[in-house]
Amino acid sequence: MSLRGAYLLLGAIILLWGSNWPIMKIGLDEGIPPFWFAVSRLFLGMVTLLALLAALGRLALPRRSDLPVIFTVGLLQVALFLGAINFALQFVEAGRSSVLAYTTPLWVAPAAILILGERPSRLKVGGLLLGLAGLIALFNPLALDWSDRDVVTGNLILMLAAVGWAIAILHVRGHRWSNSVLQVIPWQMMVALVPLTALALVFEGDYRPDLSTKAWVVIAYNGPIATGFCYWATITVTRSLPAISTSLGLLGVPMVGVGSSALLLGEAMTPSLLMGLLGIVAGLALVNMADLRGQPETTGK
């Protein structure tokens, strides 16, 4: 793919994923149960990617050496993340949710320090402090109704989703893939479908959808486009652009999430939300730059 085409594809990912936060909120407001929403999205995304791989002649069963990380990513990065954000979006504004869910690298860095013995560079420490300042701005008493149990729980669940994704990233960091990343994504989705379907059956019953046209449009958007297409596009962009361009570019997703939520849902862009967004995105940018520029970091014994 040409450089221009890759940047256009990156822009499409930012717009499609960023605008999906208010779209998911709309779907939930239209009566789609959160766990069945995640199941339908994953199933349609999985089918889309399997069809794409078959058309490209690259469809392959996962190899045994990849199975542990497939289960880790499938359970934590896919099942936990999607289930958690869908549940939390019932109580938390879409723009705020998009910011909190994208704090994942902020949790990867301290975990790498504590678990892997990494010694962070000054740039990474600065990024963590900026990200922490952004979180404080979002969780200050004026920005959050601490008396509303559902709202507080929703915010904490979003943080849990980000931490789960961070744990999966730590596992992926040390793994050598036998199949390509694109080839294993549908199998990760298949793993994730098992617990999500179980949760849907237990908490939402044998759901027989009687949805509005708007809700079906939301599902159609989330499955083939926001899941299938965007996963493929992200891998394509990662292969075509410098890593720092991709990582910093994807920070546009929560920014589009906040803006599109204000536009589509009329959510207020409060000073605390904007300060939190600015701090977290700036912090993530510094953390990513520290990682991708290969700044000196020593590993403890």
C-alpha positions in Angstrom: 0.0 0.0 0.0 1.2 3.5 -0.8 2.1 5.9 2.0 -0.8 8.2 1.0 -3.2 5.3 1.0 -2.0 4.1 4.4 -2.5 7.6 6.0 -6.0 7.8 4.4 -6.8 4.4 5.9 -5.5 5.5 9.3 -7.8 8.5 9.1 -10.7 6.2 8.3 -9.9 4.1 11.4 -9.8 7.2 13.6 -13.2 8.4 12.3 -14.9 5.0 12.3 -13.7 3.9 15.8 -14.1 7.4 17.3 -17.6 7.9 16.0 -18.5 4.4 17.1 -18.7 5.5 20.8 -21.8 7.5 20.4 -23.1 4.9 17.9 -22.8 2.2 20.5 -24.5 4.4 23.0 -27.4 4.9 20.6 -27.7 1.1 20.1 -27.9 0.5 23.9 -30.5 3.3 24.2 -32.5 1.6 21.4 -32.8 -1.5 23.6 -29.9 -3.8 22.5 -28.8 -5.7 25.6 -25.1 -5.0 26.3 -23.8 -8.6 26.3 -25.9 -9.7 23.2 -24.6 -6.5 21.6 -21.0 -7.6 22.1 -21.9 -11.1 20.9 -23.5 -9.9 17.7 -20.7 -7.5 17.0 -18.0 -10.1 17.5 -19.8 -12.8 15.5 -20.3 -10.5 12.5 -16.7 -9.2 12.7 -15.4 -12.8 13.0 -17.4 -13.9 9.9 -16.1 -10.9 8.0 -12.5 -11.6 8.8 -12.8 -15.3 8.1 -14.3 -14.5 4.7 -11.5 -12.0 3.9 -8.8 -14.5 4.9 -10.4 -17.2 2.8 -10.6 -14.8 -0.2 -6.9 -14.0 0.3 -6.0 -17.7 0.6 -4.6 -17.0 4.1 -7.2 -18.8 6.3 -5.4 -21.1 8.7 -6.0 -22.9 11.9 -4.1 -21.5 14.9 -0.9 -23.3 15.8 -0.3 -24.8 19.3 2.4 -22.2 20.1 -0.1 -19.4 19.6 -2.9 -20.9 21.7 -1.9 -19.4 25.1 -1.8 -15.8 23.8 -5.0 -16.3 21.7 -6.8 -17.2 24.9 -5.3 -14.3 26.8 -6.2 -11.8 24.1 -9.5 -13.4 23.5 -10.6 -13.3 27.1 -9.1 -10.0 28.3 -8.6 -7.7 25.3 -11.7 -8.8 23.5 -14.3 -10.4 25.8 -13.6 -8.4 28.9 -13.1 -5.1 27.0 -16.2 -5.3 24.8 -18.4 -6.7 27.6 -17.2 -4.0 30.0 -17.6 -1.0 27.7 -21.0 -2.1 26.6 -22.2 -2.5 30.1 -20.6 0.8 31.3 -22.0 2.8 28.4 -25.4 2.3 29.9 -24.4 4.7 32.7 -21.5 6.7 31.4 -21.4 9.3 28.7 -19.9 8.0 25.4 -17.2 10.7 25.1 -16.0 10.1 28.7 -16.1 6.4 28.1 -13.9 6.7 25.0 -11.2 8.6 27.0 -11.2 6.2 29.9 -11.1 3.1 27.7 -8.0 4.4 25.9 -5.9 4.7 29.1 -4.6 1.2 28.4 -0.9 2.2 27.8 -0.9 4.1 31.1 -1.5 0.8 32.8 1.0 -1.1 30.7 3.9 1.1 31.7 3.7 0.6 35.5 2.9 -3.1 35.1 6.0 -3.5 32.9 8.0 -1.7 35.7 6.6 -3.9 38.5 6.4 -7.2 36.6 9.1 -7.1 33.9 11.5 -5.0 35.9 11.8 -2.2 33.4 13.3 1.1 34.4 11.4 3.9 32.7 12.9 6.8 30.8 12.2 10.4 31.9 9.9 10.7 28.9 7.8 7.8 30.0 7.7 9.1 33.6 6.5 12.4 32.3 3.8 10.7 30.2 2.6 8.7 33.2 2.4 11.9 35.3 0.4 13.7 32.6 -1.9 10.7 32.2 -2.5 10.6 36.0 -3.3 14.3 36.0 -5.8 13.7 33.3 -7.4 10.9 35.3 -7.5 13.2 38.4 -9.3 15.8 36.3 -11.9 13.2 35.2 -12.4 11.9 38.7 -12.4 15.1 40.7 -15.6 15.6 42.8 -16.9 18.3 40.5 -16.6 16.0 37.4 -18.3 12.9 38.8 -21.5 12.3 40.7 -20.1 10.1 43.5 -23.6 9.7 45.0 -24.8 7.8 41.8 -23.7 4.2 42.3 -24.4 3.3 38.6 -22.2 6.1 37.3 -19.3 5.3 39.7 -19.5 1.6 38.9 -19.6 2.3 35.1 -16.4 4.5 35.4 -14.6 1.8 37.4 -15.7 -0.9 34.9 -14.2 1.2 32.1 -10.9 1.3 34.0 -11.1 -2.4 34.5 -11.5 -2.9 30.7 -8.4 -0.8 30.1 -6.4 -2.8 32.7 -7.5 -6.1 31.2 -6.3 -4.9 27.8 -3.0 -3.9 29.3 -2.5 -7.4 30.8 -3.1 -8.9 27.3 -0.5 -6.4 25.8 2.1 -7.6 28.3 1.6 -11.2 27.2 1.7 -10.2 23.5 5.0 -8.3 24.0 6.9 -11.5 24.9 5.2 -13.8 22.3 6.6 -14.9 19.0 3.7 -15.5 16.6 3.7 -18.6 14.4 0.7 -17.4 12.4 0.3 -13.8 11.3 -1.6 -11.4 13.7 -4.4 -11.1 11.1 -4.8 -14.9 10.9 -5.3 -15.3 14.6 -7.7 -12.4 15.2 -10.8 -14.4 14.2 -9.8 -17.2 16.6 -9.4 -14.7 19.4 -12.9 -13.5 18.6 -14.2 -17.1 18.7 -12.6 -17.5 22.2 -14.2 -14.3 23.4 -17.7 -15.4 22.1 -17.8 -18.3 24.6 -17.8 -16.2 27.9 -19.8 -13.4 26.3 -22.5 -15.7 25.1 -22.6 -17.4 28.5 -23.0 -13.9 30.2 -25.7 -12.9 27.8 -27.7 -16.1 28.4 -27.3 -15.8 32.2 -28.1 -12.1 32.6 -30.2 -11.3 29.5 -31.9 -14.6 28.8 -32.7 -16.2 25.5 -32.9 -12.9 23.6 -35.2 -12.7 20.6 -34.6 -9.3 19.1 -37.4 -7.0 18.3 -35.3 -4.0 17.4 -35.9 -0.7 15.6 -34.3 -0.1 12.2 -31.8 2.3 13.9 -30.7 -0.6 16.2 -30.1 -2.9 13.3 -28.1 -0.2 11.6 -25.9 0.1 14.7 -25.3 -3.7 14.8 -24.5 -3.7 11.1 -22.0 -0.9 11.6 -20.4 -2.5 14.6 -19.9 -6.0 13.1 -18.5 -5.8 9.6 -17.2 -2.2 9.8 -16.1 -1.2 13.3 -14.9 -4.8 14.0 -14.1 -6.6 10.8 -12.9 -3.8 8.6 -11.2 -1.7 11.3 -9.2 -4.7 12.7 -8.0 -5.5 9.1 -7.2 -1.8 8.5 -5.3 -1.4 11.7 -3.0 -4.3 10.8 -2.6 -3.0 7.2 -1.7 0.5 8.5 0.7 -0.9 11.1 2.6 -2.7 8.3 2.7 0.3 6.0 3.5 3.2 8.4 6.2 3.9 11.0 5.1 2.5 14.3 5.2 5.9 16.0 2.9 7.3 13.3 0.3 4.6 13.9 0.5 4.7 17.7 0.2 8.5 17.9 -2.4 8.6 15.1 -4.7 6.2 17.0 -4.8 8.7 19.9 -7.2 10.6 17.6 -9.8 8.0 18.4 -10.8 9.3 21.9 -10.6 12.8 20.5 -13.1 12.0 17.8 -15.1 10.0 20.4 -15.5 13.2 22.5 -16.3 15.4 19.6 -18.8 13.0 17.9 -20.5 12.4 21.2 -21.1 16.1 21.6 -22.3 16.4 18.0 -24.5 13.3 17.9 -25.7 13.0 21.4 -25.4 16.6 22.7 -23.0 15.6 25.5 -21.5 18.6 27.2 -17.8 19.2 26.6 -17.1 20.2 30.2 -13.8 21.7 31.3 -13.0 18.6 33.4 -13.6 16.4 30.4 -11.4 18.5 28.1 -8.7 18.7 30.7 -8.8 15.0 31.3 -8.8 14.3 27.5 -5.8 16.6 27.0 -3.8 15.2 29.9 -4.5 11.5 29.0 -3.8 12.0 25.3 -0.6 13.9 25.9 0.5 11.3 28.5 -0.2 8.5 26.1 1.7 10.3 23.4 4.8 10.5 25.6 4.6 6.9 26.7 4.2 5.7 23.1 7.1 7.9 22.0 9.3 6.5 24.8 8.5 2.9 23.7 8.8 3.4 20.0 11.9 5.5 19.9 13.7 2.8 21.8 14.9 5.0 24.6 17.4 3.3 26.9 15.6 1.1 29.5 17.4 -1.4 31.6 15.8 -4.6 32.9 16.3 -5.4 36.5 17.3 -8.9 37.7 
